[in-house]
Amino acid sequence: MEPVLFYGVPQGCSFGSIVALEWQGQPYRLCRIEMMEHPWDALYAKVNPLFQTPALLPEDGEPLAESLAILQHLAARDLETRLGFEQGSREFDRLNQMLAYLNTDFFSSFNPLWWLYETQGLSGVEQEVLRRLGREKVAEGCAYLDGLLAEREWLLGDERSMADAYFVGIARWAEYHRLFDLKSDYPNLARHLAKLRDDPAVQFAEAIERGEQPKGKGHFRGHVTLKELESRLAPEALSA
Ligand SMILES: N[C@@H](CCC(=O)N[C@@H](CS)C(=O)NCC(=O)O)C(=O)O
């Protein structure tokens, strides 16, 4: 079976991995995880014992977790798409640096806001602290990225890369949490987000998240359930 990406909804950071798969245009399948439905199926521990999405089950290997690792894995299997670069090259280092920034500093700046969103029974003061902290940290990230995008067409320069695929899945959270007027506060970032939103792969990923059945470029071979993957997750299958 084709590689399977486990993606989480709603508003998962796996969004970027779906965009990357569409940009690459090779056959793949998806397995949907409803992140708010706790507890998750215990079988998912075989995919990722941390119970997080995304994860990728390659055609012939063990599941791979962590967005950065997944995006670099996808890039490396098809360097001709130029979404990633050969290890050891200057471009590889720049992509890795950008992905690491987005995946650590920028991603985690939203943590207080997700905490606020998911936690019941917080006092008014606690809510205010989380919102202020999140807003401040996200503002730092947006200002940094806005500055970079003032001089660049894409995050790394003239061409799109895995960094842009990942960026759209995270930067959209600033709108989701209604933190700023992005267009006036961070116009370059807002422009980049809008450009990506016009991309068919991004629209495909949005439709997937909404639970629709988009066509995409035709490389998406449909959803599979975790249960249907059970035999591929068995220890014998993984060590074969
Ligand atoms: N470092 C991991 C973080 C993954 C992560 O936090 N995923 C979130 C969704 S964005 C998740 O699965 N959360 C589990 C939950 O909400 O229970 C990565 O970058 O892939």
The ligand as a MOL file (V3000), in Angstrom:
LIG
                    3D

  0  0  0     0  0            999 V3000
M  V30 BEGIN CTAB
M  V30 COUNTS 20 19 0 0 0
M  V30 BEGIN ATOM
M  V30 1 N 6.7080 18.0200 17.7050 0
M  V30 2 C 5.5490 17.4500 17.0670 0
M  V30 3 C 4.3090 18.0550 17.6890 0
M  V30 4 C 3.0680 17.4150 17.1600 0
M  V30 5 C 1.8290 17.9250 17.8600 0
M  V30 6 O 1.8650 18.6120 18.9000 0
M  V30 7 N 0.6940 17.5880 17.2760 0
M  V30 8 C -0.5670 17.9750 17.8490 0
M  V30 9 C -1.4700 18.5760 16.7910 0
M  V30 10 S -0.8060 20.0650 16.0920 0
M  V30 11 C -1.2700 16.7630 18.4030 0
M  V30 12 O -1.2760 15.7170 17.7860 0
M  V30 13 N -1.8430 16.8970 19.6030 0
M  V30 14 C -2.4680 15.8020 20.2550 0
M  V30 15 C -3.6920 16.1710 21.0060 0
M  V30 16 O -4.2120 17.2600 20.7890 0
M  V30 17 O -4.1610 15.3660 21.8190 0
M  V30 18 C 5.5920 17.7370 15.5710 0
M  V30 19 O 6.0490 18.8010 15.1920 0
M  V30 20 O 5.1670 16.8940 14.7720 0
M  V30 END ATOM
M  V30 BEGIN BOND
M  V30 1 1 1 2
M  V30 2 1 2 3
M  V30 3 1 2 18
M  V30 4 1 3 4
M  V30 5 1 4 5
M  V30 6 2 5 6
M  V30 7 1 5 7
M  V30 8 1 7 8
M  V30 9 1 8 9
M  V30 10 1 8 11
M  V30 11 1 9 10
M  V30 12 2 11 12
M  V30 13 1 11 13
M  V30 14 1 13 14
M  V30 15 1 14 15
M  V30 16 2 15 16
M  V30 17 1 15 17
M  V30 18 2 18 19
M  V30 19 1 18 20
M  V30 END BOND
M  V30 END CTAB
M  END
